């Protein structure tokens, strides 16, 4: 619980900073006449970030052979926590990140846990926040074995890991050109634009996270070419703003393919075949759309009325307030309350994204959100300890949920009248 509480408090500082930088980039791009931060795409990225940090703060992941276990049982030497130890830990994390990243791009099963990060058809700071919720089982600790053998303390890894993660945010942008000498040392925006591109020349290149020399040493480096502007996304586009759906699309396809194929060997090997591989009989009978020409395809877009855009921002602000309360009060709420709260956050995100997708059932999910939120307050007479701040605040939450359900229904009606509501 202490680790969860500490991480939650770190995120209370980090979230406003990331949001401010995302909004600044949108303003800057608009000012320069090159706005590559589409509102719906940006909000979808932020929703993905919300689901990811909620999962992480609640500790909903399992590490195979956790780092602490390896230090305790395998260390042949124990180093002290000096500045050199922190440097070793940083390098070990970076190497581990390179290996895991490469595995995620190489094998069908592991691609599901990384696909969401590449799902945006834009390249901006917001898309850096598209992180997985489907990667419940984490394998990265296994690749920290060199640090574990040296006995690098677990607390050092715990400090360095968030710093290593946050340091990967800044280079998700098109607004910084090549950076001279730094191009030979660290991962720059130019390097990472190549990584996110679906151009044939750029596919499966530049896996490094902080230091680019891993790619150069292991033969996966590709420079950004002046005559090949990167095109972003994935070759089998997700066609939704809903991060929860995006997180499990590929896995669901694998499950269906394994079920439908008549070849028993294919049922087993599909999981560890190269990313994108499908059994021949299933691929023929159940084709899946794939971009044939990366320079000529329509990016995913949905219809939004001007007032609907304003409502999306209201919804986002309220979501971030709900999330901030959870992160700031994890210890006070305790278990099982934090997990019930987490489910509410996921429901909020799902209902939010269904409206952005113009889906006909969006108002139903809004109504379900109202029902669940009201049920929590009715059963407990409180909103996870909010009475200790002010008892009337729970009534404001109910009023907001009522308003949210009504507004969602209103926009669904208008989308239906305009003939653009999607029946899913």
Legacy VTK file of the C-alpha trace (Angstrom):
# vtk DataFile Version 3.0
C-alpha trace
ASCII
DATASET POLYDATA
POINTS 424 float
0.000 0.000 0.000
2.926 2.347 0.775
4.378 1.865 -2.730
0.969 2.534 -4.289
0.504 5.662 -2.176
3.977 6.978 -3.078
3.457 6.379 -6.799
0.061 8.061 -6.591
1.580 11.174 -5.047
4.293 11.271 -7.744
1.563 11.162 -10.389
-0.308 14.018 -8.716
2.698 16.163 -9.648
3.478 14.526 -12.986
-0.062 14.556 -14.466
-0.559 18.357 -14.477
2.952 18.784 -15.906
2.310 16.332 -18.750
-1.103 17.859 -19.481
0.384 21.357 -19.590
3.074 20.224 -22.049
0.494 18.461 -24.252
-1.651 21.613 -24.388
1.393 23.789 -25.011
2.381 21.598 -27.970
-1.149 21.912 -29.392
-0.972 25.700 -29.078
2.509 25.778 -30.588
1.473 23.536 -33.495
-1.596 25.720 -34.150
0.563 28.853 -33.982
2.988 27.394 -36.547
0.133 26.350 -38.853
0.979 22.661 -38.456
-1.593 21.382 -35.970
-0.986 17.646 -35.687
-2.787 17.413 -32.328
-6.370 16.540 -33.250
-8.729 17.004 -30.291
-10.282 13.528 -30.300
-6.918 11.853 -30.863
-5.345 13.844 -28.042
-8.186 13.062 -25.617
-8.019 9.376 -26.570
-4.303 9.436 -25.699
-5.039 11.099 -22.365
-7.743 8.511 -21.611
-5.231 5.772 -22.345
-2.796 7.392 -19.925
-5.525 7.532 -17.267
-6.277 3.818 -17.556
-2.588 2.914 -17.499
-1.655 4.908 -14.397
-4.810 3.711 -12.611
-3.814 0.104 -13.269
-0.236 0.754 -12.150
-1.152 2.655 -8.986
-3.520 -0.135 -7.962
-0.711 -2.644 -8.487
-2.649 -4.678 -11.057
0.373 -6.385 -12.582
2.527 -9.406 -11.897
6.276 -9.382 -12.453
7.789 -12.758 -13.324
10.670 -13.266 -10.892
10.512 -9.798 -9.374
13.719 -7.815 -9.099
13.733 -8.014 -5.300
13.596 -11.814 -5.461
16.553 -11.922 -7.866
18.693 -9.661 -5.669
17.918 -11.763 -2.611
18.631 -15.131 -4.216
21.072 -14.512 -7.070
23.329 -11.593 -6.124
27.028 -12.505 -6.099
28.020 -9.079 -4.812
26.190 -6.200 -3.077
27.017 -2.650 -4.098
26.173 0.396 -2.028
23.688 3.022 -3.209
26.182 5.559 -4.614
25.888 7.731 -7.720
27.668 4.966 -9.671
25.010 2.484 -8.521
22.274 4.737 -9.834
24.111 5.006 -13.164
24.434 1.211 -13.380
20.734 0.877 -12.566
19.827 3.394 -15.274
21.888 1.551 -17.889
20.459 -1.799 -16.797
16.920 -0.442 -17.081
17.675 0.996 -20.491
19.077 -2.290 -21.792
16.114 -4.157 -20.326
13.789 -1.643 -21.992
15.439 -2.191 -25.369
15.124 -5.990 -25.147
11.504 -5.973 -23.962
10.580 -3.353 -26.568
12.075 -5.490 -29.310
10.226 -8.578 -28.050
6.954 -6.626 -28.068
7.427 -5.794 -31.737
8.577 -9.269 -32.706
5.993 -11.713 -31.346
2.214 -11.754 -31.783
1.299 -12.223 -28.130
3.571 -9.496 -26.784
2.534 -7.003 -29.476
-0.882 -6.808 -27.799
0.724 -5.183 -24.764
2.401 -2.490 -26.849
0.048 -1.873 -29.770
-1.841 0.884 -27.937
1.293 3.043 -27.841
1.486 2.993 -31.654
-2.258 3.278 -32.277
-2.354 7.046 -32.785
-2.163 8.181 -36.399
-0.403 11.331 -35.213
2.937 11.792 -33.497
2.849 14.185 -30.569
3.446 14.423 -26.842
-0.057 13.127 -26.123
0.597 9.831 -27.899
3.478 9.211 -25.466
0.769 8.696 -22.832
-0.808 5.829 -24.778
0.339 3.016 -22.536
-0.955 -0.513 -22.043
-3.412 -1.861 -19.509
-3.353 -5.337 -21.032
0.222 -6.104 -19.985
-0.747 -7.617 -16.633
2.241 -9.990 -16.666
5.504 -8.060 -16.863
8.684 -9.698 -18.064
11.089 -6.757 -17.849
12.503 -7.746 -14.440
14.080 -10.865 -15.962
16.316 -8.655 -18.093
17.586 -6.789 -15.033
19.601 -9.876 -14.114
23.002 -8.125 -14.569
22.022 -5.475 -12.009
20.635 -8.158 -9.692
23.904 -10.157 -9.874
25.756 -7.023 -8.797
23.309 -6.626 -5.926
22.010 -3.206 -6.969
19.491 -2.424 -4.179
15.796 -2.726 -5.034
15.172 0.811 -3.724
17.605 2.161 -6.350
15.589 0.520 -9.139
12.383 1.875 -7.560
13.759 5.434 -7.765
15.354 5.161 -11.202
12.464 3.351 -12.958
9.961 6.275 -12.887
12.701 8.695 -13.955
13.627 6.412 -16.844
9.966 6.204 -17.887
9.285 9.950 -17.662
12.469 10.689 -19.649
10.850 8.997 -22.669
8.089 11.603 -22.901
9.807 14.588 -24.515
10.898 13.033 -27.807
7.347 12.289 -29.019
7.142 15.394 -31.194
7.533 16.531 -34.805
8.580 20.033 -33.761
12.224 19.266 -32.927
14.517 18.558 -35.870
17.782 16.624 -35.788
19.984 17.483 -32.820
23.560 17.224 -34.082
25.964 15.297 -31.854
23.135 14.112 -29.581
21.819 12.001 -32.458
24.779 9.667 -31.867
24.186 9.273 -28.131
20.553 9.497 -27.050
17.157 8.776 -28.547
15.968 11.987 -30.196
12.610 12.956 -31.717
14.038 12.123 -35.149
14.971 8.588 -34.017
11.590 8.014 -32.418
9.635 9.367 -35.382
11.209 6.518 -37.334
10.131 4.041 -34.670
6.479 5.148 -34.794
6.338 5.219 -38.599
4.671 2.569 -40.771
6.738 3.321 -43.879
8.307 0.048 -45.069
11.791 1.542 -44.602
11.079 2.363 -40.962
9.124 -0.636 -39.650
10.580 -2.303 -36.539
13.518 0.056 -36.107
14.929 2.178 -33.261
13.748 0.285 -30.169
16.045 2.171 -27.787
14.461 4.207 -25.013
17.168 6.596 -23.772
20.523 5.646 -25.336
20.466 5.007 -29.093
23.629 2.889 -29.101
21.655 -0.282 -28.307
20.071 -0.085 -31.779
23.420 0.632 -33.403
25.084 -2.280 -31.638
22.307 -4.785 -32.373
21.524 -3.796 -35.959
18.099 -2.203 -35.540
19.006 1.443 -36.176
17.461 3.480 -38.984
18.055 7.169 -39.618
15.153 9.430 -40.569
15.415 9.985 -44.314
14.744 13.451 -45.782
12.845 12.021 -48.771
10.709 9.635 -46.675
8.477 11.620 -44.297
7.225 9.297 -41.537
3.594 8.173 -41.630
2.264 7.206 -38.217
-0.026 4.563 -36.766
-0.220 0.807 -37.284
-0.769 -1.067 -40.527
-4.003 -2.614 -39.200
-5.592 0.599 -37.861
-7.661 0.358 -34.674
-10.534 2.569 -35.945
-11.643 3.661 -32.457
-10.863 6.272 -29.812
-11.612 3.800 -27.005
-8.334 2.854 -25.259
-9.887 -0.144 -23.523
-10.959 -1.622 -26.862
-7.577 -0.807 -28.410
-5.792 -2.655 -25.601
-7.508 -5.946 -26.383
-8.188 -5.785 -30.129
-5.113 -7.730 -31.160
-5.521 -10.315 -28.405
-9.149 -10.881 -29.425
-8.044 -11.380 -33.034
-5.452 -13.947 -31.912
-8.057 -15.801 -29.850
-10.500 -15.903 -32.768
-7.807 -16.989 -35.228
-6.634 -19.753 -32.887
-10.230 -20.924 -32.525
-11.191 -20.840 -36.209
-8.058 -22.282 -37.790
-8.334 -25.959 -38.726
-4.602 -26.558 -38.328
-3.830 -27.677 -34.765
-0.212 -26.642 -35.136
-1.331 -23.095 -35.995
-3.585 -22.997 -32.930
-0.483 -23.308 -30.781
2.170 -21.423 -32.680
0.122 -18.306 -33.527
0.997 -16.738 -30.163
4.759 -16.644 -30.748
4.793 -16.173 -34.499
6.031 -12.842 -35.940
3.744 -9.910 -35.256
0.845 -9.804 -37.697
1.117 -13.450 -38.752
-2.218 -15.276 -39.214
-3.005 -18.883 -40.201
-3.508 -19.085 -43.975
-6.994 -20.608 -43.811
-8.277 -17.971 -41.367
-6.662 -15.083 -43.232
-8.429 -16.179 -46.401
-11.832 -16.750 -44.802
-11.793 -13.795 -42.367
-9.683 -11.049 -43.953
-8.678 -8.068 -41.814
-8.202 -4.609 -43.317
-4.568 -3.620 -43.664
-3.213 -0.373 -45.110
-1.844 -1.136 -48.561
-0.357 2.272 -49.337
0.871 4.165 -46.275
0.877 7.427 -48.227
-2.784 7.112 -49.242
-5.266 6.187 -46.543
-7.900 8.020 -44.520
-7.098 8.672 -40.881
-9.765 7.690 -38.388
-12.123 10.551 -37.602
-15.580 10.988 -36.088
-18.135 13.779 -36.193
-18.242 16.262 -33.338
-20.531 19.244 -32.933
-18.937 22.430 -31.479
-20.830 22.020 -28.192
-19.835 18.367 -28.091
-16.164 19.343 -28.159
-16.740 21.631 -25.166
-18.521 18.796 -23.370
-15.568 16.477 -23.980
-13.283 18.934 -22.193
-15.719 19.161 -19.271
-15.755 15.363 -19.086
-11.952 15.230 -19.183
-11.551 17.797 -16.406
-14.010 15.920 -14.198
-12.236 12.628 -14.909
-8.900 14.123 -13.857
-10.504 15.445 -10.643
-11.884 11.983 -9.841
-8.462 10.480 -10.571
-6.600 13.041 -8.472
-8.820 12.305 -5.484
-8.042 8.588 -5.812
-4.287 9.130 -6.101
-4.218 11.576 -3.206
-6.213 9.342 -0.840
-5.152 5.763 -1.608
-4.183 4.947 1.986
-7.314 6.537 3.446
-9.637 4.750 1.005
-7.862 1.402 1.409
-8.862 -1.959 -0.017
-11.271 -2.971 -1.456
-12.405 0.637 -1.947
-9.512 1.599 -4.214
-10.339 -1.253 -6.596
-14.022 -0.297 -6.733
-12.893 3.272 -7.453
-10.565 1.966 -10.165
-13.454 0.114 -11.836
-15.469 3.341 -11.788
-12.582 5.163 -13.515
-12.467 2.484 -16.224
-16.243 2.696 -16.692
-15.983 6.487 -16.969
-13.301 6.176 -19.658
-15.290 3.581 -21.615
-18.484 5.677 -21.615
-16.493 8.782 -22.556
-14.789 7.080 -25.507
-18.027 5.511 -26.798
-19.471 9.006 -27.229
-16.345 10.155 -29.070
-16.729 7.149 -31.376
-20.313 8.229 -32.218
-21.609 4.857 -31.035
-25.339 4.384 -30.606
-24.876 2.752 -27.191
-22.881 5.666 -25.735
-25.879 6.965 -23.770
-26.389 3.483 -22.255
-22.838 3.496 -20.924
-23.417 7.017 -19.578
-26.537 5.763 -17.805
-24.597 2.801 -16.398
-21.927 5.187 -15.090
-24.685 7.191 -13.349
-26.162 4.005 -11.866
-22.833 2.706 -10.535
-21.710 6.047 -9.102
-25.079 6.622 -7.432
-25.118 3.057 -6.091
-21.760 3.606 -4.396
-23.044 6.748 -2.670
-26.400 5.142 -1.781
-24.773 2.048 -0.245
-22.021 3.843 1.682
-23.560 7.277 2.290
-20.242 8.690 1.139
-17.874 8.970 -1.819
-14.783 7.130 -0.586
-14.286 9.337 2.468
-15.270 12.626 0.837
-17.650 13.340 3.761
-14.590 14.158 5.843
-13.979 17.124 3.518
-17.599 18.234 3.082
-20.729 16.068 3.188
-22.497 18.059 0.448
-19.846 17.147 -2.130
-21.365 13.697 -2.687
-24.575 15.393 -3.854
-22.560 17.444 -6.340
-21.133 14.170 -7.699
-24.636 12.720 -8.130
-25.777 15.944 -9.838
-22.810 15.791 -12.215
-23.482 12.142 -13.060
-27.128 12.995 -13.786
-26.058 15.880 -16.012
-23.492 13.663 -17.734
-26.080 11.000 -18.550
-28.546 13.584 -19.873
-25.969 15.350 -22.049
-24.673 12.049 -23.490
-28.253 11.139 -24.433
-28.794 14.567 -25.995
-25.711 14.244 -28.208
-26.638 10.689 -29.205
-30.046 11.971 -30.342
-28.421 14.735 -32.377
-25.910 12.353 -33.933
-28.796 10.051 -34.860
-30.735 12.910 -36.454
-27.627 13.823 -38.440
-27.435 10.223 -39.635
-23.914 9.629 -38.331
-24.552 7.468 -35.281
-22.735 4.144 -35.551
-24.552 0.988 -34.505
-22.051 -1.204 -32.675
LINES 1 425
424 0 1 2 3 4 5 6 7 8 9 10 11 12 13 14 15 16 17 18 19 20 21 22 23 24 25 26 27 28 29 30 31 32 33 34 35 36 37 38 39 40 41 42 43 44 45 46 47 48 49 50 51 52 53 54 55 56 57 58 59 60 61 62 63 64 65 66 67 68 69 70 71 72 73 74 75 76 77 78 79 80 81 82 83 84 85 86 87 88 89 90 91 92 93 94 95 96 97 98 99 100 101 102 103 104 105 106 107 108 109 110 111 112 113 114 115 116 117 118 119 120 121 122 123 124 125 126 127 128 129 130 131 132 133 134 135 136 137 138 139 140 141 142 143 144 145 146 147 148 149 150 151 152 153 154 155 156 157 158 159 160 161 162 163 164 165 166 167 168 169 170 171 172 173 174 175 176 177 178 179 180 181 182 183 184 185 186 187 188 189 190 191 192 193 194 195 196 197 198 199 200 201 202 203 204 205 206 207 208 209 210 211 212 213 214 215 216 217 218 219 220 221 222 223 224 225 226 227 228 229 230 231 232 233 234 235 236 237 238 239 240 241 242 243 244 245 246 247 248 249 250 251 252 253 254 255 256 257 258 259 260 261 262 263 264 265 266 267 268 269 270 271 272 273 274 275 276 277 278 279 280 281 282 283 284 285 286 287 288 289 290 291 292 293 294 295 296 297 298 299 300 301 302 303 304 305 306 307 308 309 310 311 312 313 314 315 316 317 318 319 320 321 322 323 324 325 326 327 328 329 330 331 332 333 334 335 336 337 338 339 340 341 342 343 344 345 346 347 348 349 350 351 352 353 354 355 356 357 358 359 360 361 362 363 364 365 366 367 368 369 370 371 372 373 374 375 376 377 378 379 380 381 382 383 384 385 386 387 388 389 390 391 392 393 394 395 396 397 398 399 400 401 402 403 404 405 406 407 408 409 410 411 412 413 414 415 416 417 418 419 420 421 422 423
